Amino acid sequence: MILGDTCTRACGFCAVKTGRPTWFDDDEPRRVAEALASLDLEHVVITSVARDDLPDGGAGIFAETIRQVRARSAGMGVEVLIPDFNGTDAPLRTVMDARPDILNHNLETVERLQKPVRKRARYGRSLSVLERAKAYAVADGWTVHTKSSLMVGLGETRPELSQAFRDLRAVDCDILTIGQYLRPSLQHLELVRYYHPDEFAEMKAEALELGFRHVESGPLVRSSYHARDQVPGAELRRARRQATIDADGRIVPGGLLDQDALAG
Ligand code: SF4
């Protein structure tokens, strides 16, 4: 999570500290990228608190972090989970110009419950973030995969969830995660009910039927659950990353060189 630990919003379900942020460090992208390179990850999800106090909402730091990660870890899948930037175009373009593999922005809940669940957000605005992100990529001639997440158990109805699935597909959202809301404390929104694993399976089937490329749905699913496997071409990327060059300059897929070396 970049851009500090203090969020300018106060969503009713979220345990992140809220208030007036003081953190801003334009060297953060370099340090994040170095840390990620040393961890040698296959995929990273970069997110932030909402920074409505910054003129660009933190978009410049997002973009520079993506670029620095790319420069140091070429094979790493890069997903960003971004705020809505108050619906403005320029910050979203800034992030998209850095070309993340996955652009994630969470709808969080059904339309009727937006206000109690995340009072500073708007259902239509969040859909628009996903729609515009994809449009920018298409206009620039590259492919981004968009992603969103829904919590269940906040009092939504099943038809309302189906409508949210359809609304996400209407803006060509590719990936959906669905998980059970769990109340962080008694000061947070009440948990209305737990869903049975069979219900999560049924929602997954419905969402896949609507055309999502990838759906994770289960009680403990969160936005970054199995995120590595949602990157298009993840297998290929992994194979490339593990590939090595042999003595004759040929590319050897991961593992084979070690076996050859052992055999030799
Ligand atoms: S904007 Fe994000 S980090 Fe901030 S309170 Fe809402 S969910 Fe939490």
Residues whose N, C-alpha, C, O or C-beta is under 5 A from the ligand:
A	BS01	SF4	C7 R9 A10 C11 C14 V16 S48 V49 A50
